[in-house]
């Protein structure tokens, strides 16, 4: 019996007893809907700054200069646009053929992992707004470790299906390897 191969010529599953190579399946950030208000603030600040530069009202123009307007606009953009963007960018989920990895943090990094081979239950929760944009929160629980919460996962149905497939493949490979070891001993 020949082993099935992928389009690249690599075998789809490793031979029994050989550990599978870890490959990246998906990497994503939380849904970008959280950046909606930041985008609106950026548009409003750009419009207001463009309009009021060199055109400040008479009572304000006496003591305020254009550089003050630009400094205030820069501070608003920094606090209400750039900080939320970098917080969003610092949260990342990676799904590999062996595990789920959640990393977050700007200054210090926090990393949490859950192995597919141990198996886990997948619970999906979706609020009204999340259903509208196709997002959801996935809770992974293996009954031993603390549950792993993936918040605001974009395209949640596809991610849930991928996770379920990876758990199944991981358990099939672990069972096959256990049987090969018992017959080989």
Secondary structure by P-SEA (a helix, b strand, c coil): cbbbbcccccccccccccccccccccccccccccaaaaaaaaaaaaaaaaaacccccaaaaacccaaaaaaaaaaaaaaccaaaaaaaaabbbbbcccbbbbbbbccbbbbbbbbcccbbbbbbbbcaaaaaacbbbbbbbcccccccccccccaaaaaaaaaaaaaaaaaaaaaaaaaaaaaac
